[in-house]
């Protein structure tokens, strides 16, 4: 039973770039974005060893918790069929 759960699992890795108050949230920061994209690429390469699918996402926000929780609403979790959220 556990094997089937793991094989069918879809994992999401999100990384938050903290944006200072003086900067627009939408403003791209190539230096930080490049670093985060590399971190997410490493996560994707490591995940290839496992049967579960890994999706990655770069987020921007003033605070990590707010950005993470704000992106994953209850409705989105239900739409994705999420059974477990780990922050």
Backbone as ProteinMPNN parsed JSONL, in Angstrom:
{"seq_chain_A": "XXXXXXXXXXXXXXXXXXXXXXXXXXXXXXXXXXXXXXXXXXXXXXXXXXXXXXXXXXXXXXXXXXXXXXXXXXXXXXXXXXXXXXX", "coords_chain_A": {"N_chain_A": [[0.823, -1.198, 0.0], [1.896, 1.298, 0.838], [3.896, 1.688, -1.087], [2.41, 2.182, -3.425], [1.216, 4.613, -2.759], [3.464, 6.297, -2.624], [4.433, 6.069, -5.244], [2.391, 7.312, -6.663], [2.492, 9.868, -5.73], [2.716, 13.439, -5.812], [4.953, 15.92, -5.47], [5.677, 19.231, -4.283], [8.067, 21.691, -4.475], [8.831, 24.721, -3.137], [10.436, 27.854, -3.263], [11.16, 30.806, -1.596], [11.884, 34.086, -2.502], [12.958, 36.716, -0.692], [11.674, 39.928, -0.698], [12.593, 43.259, -0.395], [10.889, 45.983, 1.304], [11.104, 48.358, -0.121], [11.101, 47.598, -2.73], [9.255, 46.562, -5.586], [7.074, 43.773, -5.503], [6.734, 42.387, -7.87], [9.003, 42.96, -9.269], [11.79, 41.732, -10.98], [14.699, 40.054, -9.898], [17.589, 39.336, -11.028], [19.964, 38.255, -9.915], [19.232, 37.059, -7.403], [17.13, 35.45, -8.339], [18.469, 33.721, -10.088], [20.096, 32.268, -8.322], [18.122, 30.973, -6.792], [16.795, 29.512, -8.765], [18.799, 27.708, -9.402], [18.99, 26.289, -6.986], [16.455, 25.086, -6.96], [16.71, 23.545, -9.259], [18.638, 21.72, -8.427], [17.146, 20.378, -6.503], [15.26, 19.176, -8.205], [16.949, 17.47, -9.693], [17.841, 15.755, -7.657], [15.429, 14.61, -6.933], [14.871, 12.928, -9.025], [15.728, 10.423, -8.415], [13.719, 9.146, -7.138], [10.385, 7.714, -7.236], [8.222, 9.497, -7.083], [6.691, 12.46, -8.446], [8.153, 15.672, -8.836], [7.397, 19.044, -8.582], [8.462, 22.377, -9.099], [8.679, 25.733, -7.809], [9.252, 29.204, -7.937], [8.847, 31.737, -5.656], [7.964, 35.093, -4.687], [8.155, 37.338, -1.974], [7.393, 39.291, 0.995], [7.6, 38.113, 3.434], [8.486, 34.803, 4.37], [6.665, 32.786, 5.362], [4.139, 33.942, 4.879], [4.187, 34.163, 2.084], [4.366, 31.464, 1.324], [2.04, 30.241, 2.443], [0.07, 31.913, 1.439], [0.129, 31.327, -1.273], [-0.713, 28.674, -1.425], [-3.73, 28.039, -1.181], [-6.676, 26.829, 0.499], [-8.584, 26.095, -1.389], [-6.989, 25.706, -3.702], [-5.429, 23.585, -2.841], [-7.39, 21.602, -2.56], [-8.249, 21.445, -5.223], [-5.994, 20.369, -6.399], [-6.05, 17.946, -5.264], [-4.757, 17.506, -2.919], [-3.593, 15.76, -0.115], [-2.033, 16.152, 2.01], [-0.269, 18.794, 3.473], [2.853, 20.164, 3.977], [4.679, 22.485, 5.646]], "CA_chain_A": [[0.0, 0.0, 0.0], [2.762, 2.476, 0.926], [4.574, 1.862, -2.374], [1.478, 2.799, -4.362], [1.069, 6.009, -2.348], [4.687, 7.005, -3.011], [4.502, 6.114, -6.709], [1.38, 8.248, -7.161], [2.653, 11.168, -5.064], [3.24, 14.601, -6.522], [5.528, 16.819, -4.476], [5.948, 20.572, -4.763], [9.106, 22.412, -3.744], [8.739, 26.165, -3.374], [11.492, 28.648, -2.635], [10.721, 32.203, -1.531], [12.861, 35.168, -2.553], [12.481, 37.824, 0.135], [11.725, 41.2, -1.422], [12.538, 44.39, 0.536], [9.721, 46.857, 1.19], [11.356, 49.407, -1.111], [11.088, 46.997, -4.06], [7.988, 45.963, -5.987], [7.077, 42.306, -5.465], [6.813, 41.89, -9.245], [10.308, 43.278, -9.85], [12.681, 40.58, -11.059], [16.052, 40.243, -9.4], [18.315, 38.273, -11.721], [20.956, 37.615, -9.044], [18.545, 36.153, -6.485], [16.373, 34.471, -9.113], [19.414, 32.738, -10.614], [20.467, 31.409, -7.191], [16.962, 30.155, -6.436], [16.573, 28.563, -9.855], [19.816, 26.661, -9.258], [18.57, 25.474, -5.839], [15.315, 24.283, -7.4], [17.228, 22.569, -10.223], [19.276, 20.675, -7.621], [16.043, 19.587, -5.934], [14.714, 18.356, -9.293], [17.906, 16.399, -10.008], [17.812, 14.791, -6.553], [14.122, 13.941, -6.925], [14.833, 11.933, -10.099], [16.046, 9.101, -7.843], [12.519, 8.621, -6.49], [9.278, 7.591, -8.18], [7.261, 10.604, -6.985], [6.939, 13.605, -9.323], [8.445, 16.913, -8.126], [7.19, 20.315, -9.278], [9.135, 23.447, -8.366], [8.121, 27.065, -8.042], [9.919, 30.335, -7.316], [7.89, 32.727, -5.155], [8.514, 36.331, -4.136], [7.312, 37.849, -0.905], [8.02, 40.067, 2.073], [7.848, 37.14, 4.504], [8.448, 33.447, 3.839], [5.425, 32.105, 5.724], [3.023, 34.568, 4.171], [4.277, 33.799, 0.67], [4.074, 30.033, 1.179], [0.644, 29.961, 2.761], [-0.758, 32.685, 0.525], [0.086, 30.66, -2.574], [-1.429, 27.399, -1.343], [-5.012, 28.221, -0.513], [-7.433, 25.595, 0.695], [-9.188, 25.761, -2.676], [-5.959, 25.164, -4.59], [-5.069, 22.266, -2.315], [-8.472, 20.684, -2.918], [-8.218, 21.269, -6.668], [-4.859, 19.492, -6.699], [-6.258, 16.658, -4.615], [-3.747, 17.381, -1.866], [-4.009, 15.073, 1.094], [-1.125, 16.548, 3.078], [0.566, 19.967, 3.226], [3.929, 20.307, 4.955], [5.363, 23.778, 5.463]], "C_chain_A": [[0.868, 1.264, 0.0], [3.45, 2.754, -0.399], [3.672, 2.556, -3.39], [1.279, 4.276, -4.054], [2.27, 6.825, -2.816], [4.773, 7.129, -4.531], [3.53, 7.124, -7.301], [1.554, 9.669, -6.627], [3.176, 12.226, -6.034], [3.69, 15.584, -5.453], [5.77, 18.18, -5.107], [6.997, 21.201, -3.859], [9.008, 23.878, -4.128], [9.862, 26.862, -2.619], [11.07, 30.109, -2.714], [11.92, 33.135, -1.578], [12.267, 36.307, -1.737], [12.723, 39.146, -0.591], [11.624, 42.332, -0.402], [11.317, 45.274, 0.281], [9.883, 47.916, 0.102], [11.281, 48.895, -2.552], [9.713, 46.414, -4.356], [8.114, 44.439, -5.967], [7.304, 41.739, -6.87], [8.186, 42.108, -9.884], [11.211, 42.045, -9.824], [14.065, 40.964, -10.575], [16.886, 39.085, -9.945], [19.306, 37.54, -10.817], [20.279, 36.609, -8.123], [17.775, 35.072, -7.239], [17.279, 33.36, -9.637], [19.821, 31.755, -9.514], [19.334, 30.448, -6.85], [16.688, 29.118, -7.52], [17.578, 27.415, -9.787], [19.46, 25.731, -8.095], [17.424, 24.557, -6.246], [15.743, 23.223, -8.419], [17.924, 21.417, -9.499], [18.214, 19.766, -7.007], [15.454, 18.666, -6.997], [15.642, 17.202, -9.639], [17.906, 15.332, -8.92], [16.52, 13.984, -6.553], [14.03, 12.858, -8.003], [15.13, 10.526, -9.588], [14.817, 8.418, -7.265], [11.367, 8.581, -7.483], [8.29, 8.759, -8.161], [7.675, 11.744, -7.913], [7.17, 14.855, -8.468], [8.217, 18.1, -9.042], [7.873, 21.393, -8.443], [8.526, 24.792, -8.734], [8.928, 28.102, -7.272], [8.841, 31.336, -6.915], [8.636, 33.963, -4.69], [7.58, 36.814, -3.044], [8.11, 38.633, 0.107], [8.398, 39.159, 3.242], [7.659, 35.743, 3.933], [7.101, 32.78, 4.109], [4.231, 32.634, 4.967], [3.019, 34.178, 2.696], [3.896, 32.337, 0.45], [2.595, 29.745, 1.377], [-0.28, 30.699, 1.814], [-0.899, 32.03, -0.834], [-0.738, 29.378, -2.537], [-2.701, 27.589, -0.532], [-5.695, 26.866, -0.358], [-8.052, 25.147, -0.625], [-8.197, 25.141, -3.637], [-5.567, 23.765, -4.143], [-6.125, 21.237, -2.686], [-8.468, 20.398, -4.415], [-7.096, 20.311, -7.092], [-5.041, 18.097, -6.116], [-5.261, 16.415, -3.51], [-4.336, 16.707, -0.636], [-3.163, 15.515, 2.286], [-0.328, 17.771, 2.619], [1.599, 20.043, 4.332], [4.646, 21.611, 4.654], [6.574, 23.784, 6.37]], "O_chain_A": [[0.6, 2.197, -0.757], [3.582, 3.91, -0.802], [4.128, 3.425, -4.133], [1.184, 5.098, -4.965], [2.106, 7.924, -3.346], [5.146, 8.183, -5.046], [3.818, 7.728, -8.334], [0.829, 10.575, -7.038], [3.962, 11.944, -6.938], [2.89, 16.025, -4.627], [6.034, 18.283, -6.305], [6.841, 21.241, -2.638], [9.093, 24.229, -5.305], [10.191, 26.503, -1.488], [10.671, 30.59, -3.774], [12.858, 32.996, -0.793], [11.189, 36.806, -2.058], [13.834, 39.434, -1.036], [10.672, 42.371, 0.378], [10.784, 45.305, -0.828], [8.903, 48.322, -0.524], [11.385, 49.683, -3.493], [9.078, 45.836, -3.473], [9.139, 43.887, -6.367], [7.987, 40.728, -7.033], [8.496, 41.513, -10.916], [11.376, 41.4, -8.788], [14.537, 42.075, -10.82], [16.884, 37.989, -9.384], [19.47, 36.327, -10.942], [20.686, 35.449, -8.056], [17.766, 33.911, -6.828], [16.897, 32.19, -9.629], [19.883, 30.548, -9.749], [19.56, 29.255, -6.645], [16.38, 27.967, -7.212], [17.233, 26.271, -10.085], [19.614, 24.515, -8.208], [17.427, 23.374, -5.907], [15.192, 22.122, -8.434], [17.809, 20.264, -9.915], [18.36, 18.544, -6.992], [15.178, 17.499, -6.72], [15.184, 16.081, -9.857], [17.963, 14.139, -9.22], [16.524, 12.803, -6.207], [13.193, 11.961, -7.901], [14.815, 9.544, -10.26], [14.866, 7.233, -6.935], [11.366, 9.326, -8.463], [7.588, 8.979, -9.148], [8.864, 11.967, -8.138], [6.462, 15.072, -7.485], [8.769, 18.164, -10.141], [7.862, 21.326, -7.214], [7.946, 24.968, -9.805], [9.249, 27.905, -6.1], [8.02, 31.736, -7.741], [9.813, 33.886, -4.337], [6.36, 36.713, -3.169], [9.341, 38.641, 0.084], [9.38, 39.4, 3.945], [6.774, 35.521, 3.106], [6.467, 32.265, 3.187], [3.406, 31.866, 4.471], [1.964, 33.896, 2.128], [3.185, 32.014, -0.502], [1.975, 29.071, 0.555], [-1.315, 30.161, 1.422], [-1.937, 32.162, -1.482], [-1.392, 29.036, -3.522], [-2.727, 27.325, 0.67], [-5.326, 25.888, -1.009], [-8.046, 23.959, -0.946], [-8.513, 24.162, -4.314], [-5.393, 22.867, -4.967], [-5.791, 20.12, -3.083], [-8.659, 19.257, -4.835], [-7.254, 19.54, -8.039], [-4.285, 17.179, -6.431], [-4.945, 15.27, -3.188], [-5.43, 17.043, -0.183], [-3.533, 15.28, 3.436], [0.22, 17.786, 1.516], [1.247, 19.991, 5.511], [5.154, 21.817, 3.552], [7.318, 24.765, 6.4]]}, "name": "protein", "num_of_chains": 1, "seq": "XXXXXXXXXXXXXXXXXXXXXXXXXXXXXXXXXXXXXXXXXXXXXXXXXXXXXXXXXXXXXXXXXXXXXXXXXXXXXXXXXXXXXXX"}
